[in-house]
Amino acid sequence: MIKKGIILLGGKGKRLKPLTNYLSKHLLPVYNKPMFYYSLSTLIYANIKEILIICNEKDLQIYKKILIPISKKHNIKFLFEIQKNPAGGVAECLKIGSQFIKSCKRFVLILGDNFFFGREFPKILMKAINKKKSFVFLSSVKNPKNFGIAKFNKKNKLIKIIEKPTSITSNLAVTGLYVYNSKSISHLKSIKRSKRGELEITSFNNALIKKNSLDYINLGFGITWFDLGTFSNLYECSEFVRLQENRKGIQISKLI
């Protein structure tokens, strides 16, 4: 089975201003590596060899240059597309990458500001890729009102994803990692842009839930997840990586 991956490295990085006025947030350092190395390694460790990079036009040449040695070392084929509207929304990248997706049955979408760490994590991801349904990956959080939160029925079946809920139904947040069946892209036609003008990934996922074609994987306590979109999370994740590397003598997401 052909396995493909998409990394979204566009957007405006509003929560990380003023740094993102001058630099793509995905190039900001998380301890000793650029932020996007961690999401890229997620795909590489899952043995994905064709990866589409979606970024802003001004960052294109930077990413192409950075990825040359990674491509050679890991035998990865990188392709590139421009997100002309940085505020277009996560689901918009599925439209941008529609030609890339067309030739495969399954693909992985990951946001470039997401960090995952855990011994079993690559196995969990590869297992999801080899199934038929689409999947979201959930992680518990202490502040559910800041995330898209999974809602379940009494049988623990996923029935809805609620963006930044005012009343708490669970503390399981949808992370920025998704495994989709390429046929599911047809459901993009059924979603409309939100009030802020975005094609919301939550709306797309809820459309799949209604068709009974989206399932979930709870990452549990054995896997660490960070959303790196804030300064506090950047600091905490950097410290996490530093502790792991210094105490265990390992290199996390060492790509070159």
Secondary structure, 3 states (H helix, E strand, C coil): CCEEEEEEECCCCHHHCCHHHCCCHHHCEECCEECHHHHHHHHHHCCCCEEEEEECHHHHHHHHHHHHHHHHHHCCEEEEEECCCCCCCCCHHHHHCHHHHHCCCEEEEEECCEEEECCCHHHHHHHHHCCCCEEEEEEECCCHHHCEEEEECCCCCEEEEEECCCCCCCCEEEEEEEEEEHHHHHHHHHCCCCCCCCCCHHHHHHHHHHCCCEEEEECCCCCEEEECCCHHHHHHHHHHHHHHHHHHCCCCCCCC
